[in-house]
Each structure stands twice: as structure tokens, then as C-alpha cells.
């Protein structure tokens, strides 16, 4: 034992194996405790999470959408009224301002359906008379133009035969046909309806023919294999495919007809919104002329809106105004 103590001093003596294991276990125990304490401290003071913005409320979203829908048209109307006021002031009130025109409009529309004779009627009767002429002329143009467009688009020989005639007659100004109508029909009202007819027929013929020509050839091959009649082809294949083109032609035709009727009534006289404008010019009543301009625009806008709704109801595609 003396030898062992002499040869192994206390400072240099190696610890026994059991002591090493005990130290390791003690370190592991203290390490686990320190880790647990650290974790507890971290849990007690967690790092601050990044703040996420709260989603906008539903009411705020609705107000924003309403402002985006309403504000641009209101600003456009305000710009129009402002320019109108500047022009009125620059002409020394030769053109009435918005306030004077509004007061006159209130008076005009207080009794729009009065009658004091054949040439003195309210603005309501004049608008209805113009719409009646437009309806008759447009209806006749639809009865002729839509079937003609189907035939031209379906048969190549007829397409080659009619294309030069359409290209020649379509650019002619609608008012150039008015004297022909007066000569043939011997009356102002039939002549105005004839003018509406001749200017409304071209958009329907052209758009319908283009729609028929763009029907996929596979559809026609299937119809040929099934040995379908021309009536079956027209009603089950062509009409559903051509309907978007047809309704586009109808919209263009109605817009053109409403534009032309005003000029035609200025020349032919009688009852109508165009005649009302010309009659007020003869009376030097500029306020009523401005009112008539707004009435013409509003009626045209309503016709366009109605046809857009009709097109949206019968087609799967989105129809733009």
C-alpha cells in the first residue's frame, strides 16, 4: 500500500471507473436541470410575435366598393357641369347655364304629355313618336336582315354575289335615302321609317353572316353525317352559335337607328324628338334644345342597357356596354 501511495500521488492519480460514471451522471442531471430551467425561463418570457394587420371590416369593404362604383361617374358629371358653366359664362349666357336649364327642365317635365295642337305637344309625346318610328323601321330591318345574313353566311355563292352590293350601299349616309323615301312613299312618316330600315339592316346582315361563317366546320360535318335538313341545321346548330354575333348586330342597329331618326325628323317635320329640337331652334329656345339633347342621350342609354341585358340573358359570354 505504501508503494501504491508513493508511486501514485494524490494530484496525478486517475479517478476510478465508477467515479467517472458518477460524474457523468451528475453532469447529465445538472445539464438537464439547466436546460429545463432555461426552457422555463424562455417560456416565461417568449419573444414578441410580429403583429399582423387586422382584416378590414365588411362594412368598410362595402363602402370602398360603393365609392369605386359611384365616385367616377359623379366626377365625370361634375366635370361636364363645370365645363358647361365655363362655356356659358364665356358666351355671355348665350348658351344657358346648368341652373337655368335645370329650372326649365323642371317646368318641361311637370307636364310632358300635354297637347295644344298637332305642332304643340309635350316632350313625352315626341319621344314616343320617335320610338314608334324606330321600332317599325328596326323591326322591318330585323325581319329582312337576319334571314338574309343567315343565307349569305351559309351559301358561298350568295355571299360572293351580295358582298359587292353591301360594300357599295353600306357607306351611303342614311339621310341620302330620305329623298328616295319621300319620292316612293309620298309621305314624311313612311319616308322616316324607310330611312331607319335602310340604315339598320346592314349591321344585322353583316354580323349574322360573319357569325354563320365562323361556326366550327366540325359541327357542319356532323350535320352532314346525320343527314340533317337545312331547317334543322339552322335551328339546332347555326342559331345557337350565331346568337352572340346576331345580338351585337342588333345593338349596333338600334344605336344607328336612334341616331338617324333625330336628323330624319328634323327634315320631315311632324311629331318627334328631332322635330321638337328643330321647332325649338326656330323659336330660339336654347334651353329646350339642351334638354332635348339630354333626353336623346338618356333614351339611347336606356336602349343600349336593355339590349345588353337581353344579350347577357341569351349568351354565355360576358357582354360589355
C-alpha positions in Angstrom: 0.0 0.0 0.0 2.9 2.3 0.7 4.3 1.6 -2.7 1.0 2.4 -4.3 0.6 5.7 -2.5 4.2 6.6 -3.2 4.0 5.8 -7.0 0.5 7.4 -7.4 0.4 10.9 -5.9 -3.0 12.4 -5.0 -2.8 15.1 -7.7 -1.9 12.7 -10.5 -4.0 9.7 -9.5 -6.6 8.7 -12.2 -10.1 8.5 -10.9 -11.7 5.1 -10.8 -14.1 4.0 -13.4 -17.0 4.2 -11.1 -16.2 7.7 -10.2 -16.2 8.7 -13.9 -19.6 7.2 -14.4 -20.9 9.0 -11.3 -19.5 12.4 -12.5 -21.1 11.8 -16.0 -24.4 11.1 -14.4 -24.1 14.1 -12.2 -23.3 16.3 -15.2 -26.2 14.9 -17.2 -28.5 15.6 -14.3 -27.3 19.2 -13.9 -27.4 19.7 -17.7 -31.0 18.5 -17.9 -31.9 20.7 -15.0 -30.2 23.7 -16.6 -31.9 23.1 -19.9 -35.2 22.7 -18.2 -34.6 25.9 -16.3 -33.6 27.7 -19.5 -36.7 26.4 -21.2 -38.9 27.5 -18.4 -37.3 30.9 -18.5 -37.8 31.1 -22.2 -41.4 30.1 -21.8 -41.9 32.7 -19.2 -40.7 35.4 -21.5 -41.5 34.3 -25.1 -40.2 36.6 -27.9 -42.8 39.1 -29.1 -44.6 37.9 -32.2 -44.9 40.1 -35.3 -48.2 42.0 -35.3 -50.5 41.1 -38.3 -52.8 43.8 -39.5 -56.4 43.1 -38.7 -58.6 42.4 -41.8 -60.8 45.2 -42.9 -64.4 45.0 -41.8 -67.2 44.0 -44.1 -68.8 47.5 -43.9 -65.6 49.1 -44.9 -65.2 46.8 -47.9 -68.7 47.6 -49.0 -68.2 51.4 -48.6 -64.9 51.1 -50.7 -66.7 49.2 -53.4 -69.5 51.7 -53.4 -67.1 54.6 -53.7 -65.3 53.0 -56.6 -68.6 52.4 -58.4 -70.3 55.8 -57.7 -67.4 58.2 -57.5 -66.1 58.1 -61.1 -69.4 58.8 -62.8 -70.2 61.6 -60.3 -66.8 63.1 -61.0 -67.5 62.9 -64.7 -70.8 64.6 -64.4 -69.2 67.3 -62.2 -66.6 67.8 -64.9 -69.3 68.2 -67.5 -71.3 70.7 -65.4 -68.1 72.6 -64.8 -67.2 72.9 -68.4 -70.8 73.7 -69.3 -70.7 76.6 -66.8 -67.4 77.9 -68.2 -68.8 77.8 -71.8 -72.0 79.5 -70.6 -70.0 82.3 -68.9 -67.7 82.7 -71.8 -70.5 83.2 -74.3 -72.2 85.8 -72.2 -75.1 83.5 -71.3 -75.9 82.9 -75.0 -75.8 79.3 -74.0 -77.9 78.8 -70.9 -76.1 77.5 -67.8 -76.9 74.4 -65.8 -79.1 76.1 -63.3 -81.3 77.9 -65.8 -81.6 74.7 -67.9 -82.5 72.7 -64.8 -85.3 75.1 -63.9 -86.6 74.9 -67.5 -86.4 71.1 -67.4 -88.5 71.0 -64.2 -91.1 73.1 -66.0 -91.0 70.9 -69.1 -91.3 67.6 -67.3 -94.0 68.8 -65.0 -96.5 68.1 -67.8 -94.7 66.1 -70.5 -97.9 64.8 -72.2 -99.8 68.0 -72.8 -101.4 68.6 -76.2 -102.3 72.1 -77.6 -102.5 71.1 -81.3 -100.6 69.0 -83.8 -97.5 71.1 -83.6 -97.5 71.9 -79.9 -97.2 68.7 -77.8 -95.2 67.7 -74.8 -91.8 66.1 -74.9 -93.3 62.8 -73.8 -95.4 62.5 -77.0 -92.4 63.5 -79.1 -90.2 60.8 -77.6 -93.0 58.1 -78.0 -93.5 59.1 -81.7 -89.7 58.8 -82.4 -89.6 55.4 -80.6 -92.6 54.2 -82.7 -90.8 55.1 -85.9 -87.6 53.4 -84.7 -89.5 50.3 -83.7 -91.2 50.0 -87.0 -88.1 50.6 -89.1 -85.9 48.4 -86.9 -88.5 45.6 -86.8 -88.7 45.5 -90.6 -84.9 45.6 -90.9 -84.7 42.6 -88.5 -87.2 40.6 -90.4 -85.2 41.1 -93.6 -81.7 41.4 -92.4 -81.3 38.4 -90.0 -82.6 35.8 -92.5 -80.6 37.4 -95.3 -77.4 37.3 -93.1 -78.0 33.5 -92.4 -78.4 32.8 -96.2 -75.4 34.9 -97.1 -73.2 33.2 -94.5 -74.5 29.7 -95.3 -74.0 29.7 -99.1 -70.8 30.8 -100.6 -72.3 31.7 -104.0 -74.8 34.1 -102.4 -72.0 35.6 -100.3 -70.0 36.4 -103.4 -73.0 37.8 -105.1 -74.1 40.1 -102.2 -70.8 41.2 -100.8 -70.2 43.8 -103.6 -73.7 45.2 -103.2 -73.3 45.5 -99.4 -69.9 47.2 -99.8 -71.4 49.7 -102.2 -74.5 50.6 -100.3 -73.5 50.4 -96.7 -71.2 53.6 -96.6 -74.0 55.7 -98.0 -75.3 58.3 -95.5 -78.7 57.3 -94.2 -80.1 60.8 -94.9 -79.2 60.3 -98.6 -82.0 57.7 -98.7 -84.6 60.1 -97.3 -85.5 61.8 -100.7 -85.9 58.3 -102.2 -88.4 57.5 -99.4 -90.3 60.8 -100.0 -90.4 60.1 -103.7 -91.6 56.5 -103.3 -93.9 56.7 -100.3 -95.3 60.2 -100.8 -95.3 60.9 -97.1 -92.9 62.1 -94.3 -93.7 59.4 -91.8 -93.1 56.4 -94.2 -90.0 58.1 -95.5 -88.6 58.3 -92.0 -89.4 54.7 -91.3 -87.7 53.8 -94.7 -84.6 55.7 -93.6 -84.5 53.8 -90.3 -84.9 50.5 -92.2 -82.1 51.1 -94.7 -79.6 52.2 -92.0 -80.5 49.4 -89.6 -80.3 46.5 -91.9 -76.6 46.5 -92.6 -75.2 45.8 -89.1 -77.6 42.8 -88.7 -76.8 41.4 -92.1 -73.0 41.7 -91.7 -72.8 40.4 -88.1 -75.2 37.5 -88.8 -73.3 36.4 -91.9 -69.9 36.6 -90.1 -71.3 34.5 -87.2 -72.6 31.8 -89.6 -69.2 31.7 -91.4 -67.4 31.3 -88.0 -69.3 28.2 -87.0 -66.8 25.4 -86.5 -66.6 23.1 -89.5 -66.8 20.0 -87.3 -70.4 20.9 -86.4 -71.3 21.1 -90.1 -69.5 17.8 -90.8 -71.6 16.1 -88.0 -74.8 17.6 -89.5 -73.8 16.2 -92.9 -73.1 12.8 -91.5 -76.5 12.8 -89.7 -78.1 14.0 -92.9 -79.9 16.9 -91.2 -82.2 19.2 -93.2 -81.3 22.9 -93.7 -84.1 23.8 -91.2 -82.5 21.5 -88.6 -79.1 22.9 -89.3 -80.3 26.5 -89.0 -82.3 25.9 -85.7 -80.1 23.4 -83.8 -76.5 24.4 -85.0 -76.4 27.8 -86.6 -78.7 29.8 -84.4 -77.2 29.0 -81.0 -73.7 29.6 -82.4 -74.6 32.8 -84.2 -76.7 34.3 -81.4 -73.8 36.4 -79.8 -73.0 37.9 -83.3 -76.7 38.5 -84.0 -77.3 40.4 -80.8 -74.2 42.5 -81.4 -75.7 43.5 -84.8 -79.0 44.3 -83.1 -77.3 46.6 -80.6 -75.4 48.4 -83.4 -78.6 48.7 -85.5 -80.6 50.2 -82.7 -77.9 52.7 -81.9 -77.7 53.7 -85.5 -81.5 54.0 -85.8 -81.8 56.2 -82.8 -79.1 58.5 -84.2 -80.7 58.7 -87.6 -84.3 59.3 -86.5 -83.4 62.7 -85.0 -81.9 64.0 -88.2 -84.7 62.5 -90.3 -87.4 64.1 -88.2 -85.7 67.5 -88.5 -86.1 67.3 -92.2 -89.5 65.7 -92.4 -91.3 67.5 -89.6 -94.3 66.2 -87.7 -94.2 64.9 -84.1 -90.9 63.6 -82.9 -87.9 64.5 -80.8 -86.0 65.6 -83.8 -88.8 67.9 -84.9 -89.1 69.2 -81.4 -85.4 70.2 -81.5 -85.8 72.0 -84.8 -89.0 73.7 -83.7 -87.3 75.0 -80.5 -84.5 76.3 -82.6 -87.0 78.2 -84.8 -88.4 79.6 -81.5 -84.8 80.5 -80.3 -85.4 78.4 -77.1 -81.9 77.1 -76.5 -82.8 75.7 -73.1 -85.3 73.3 -74.6 -82.7 72.3 -77.2 -80.2 71.4 -74.4 -83.0 69.5 -72.6 -83.7 67.6 -75.8 -80.0 66.7 -76.2 -80.1 65.1 -72.7 -83.4 63.3 -73.4 -81.9 61.8 -76.6 -78.8 60.7 -74.7 -80.8 59.1 -71.9 -83.2 57.3 -74.2 -80.3 55.9 -76.2 -78.5 54.9 -73.0 -81.7 53.0 -71.8 -82.0 51.2 -75.2 -78.3 50.2 -75.0 -78.8 49.0 -71.4 -81.9 46.9 -72.3 -80.1 45.3 -75.2 -77.0 44.5 -73.1 -79.3 42.8 -70.5 -81.0 40.9 -73.3 -77.7 39.7 -74.7 -76.4 38.7 -71.3 -79.6 36.6 -70.8 -79.2 34.6 -74.0 -75.4 34.2 -74.2 -72.8 32.6 -72.0 -70.2 35.2 -72.8 -69.8 38.5 -70.9 -71.3 41.3 -72.9 -69.7 44.7 -72.5 -71.6 48.1 -72.8 
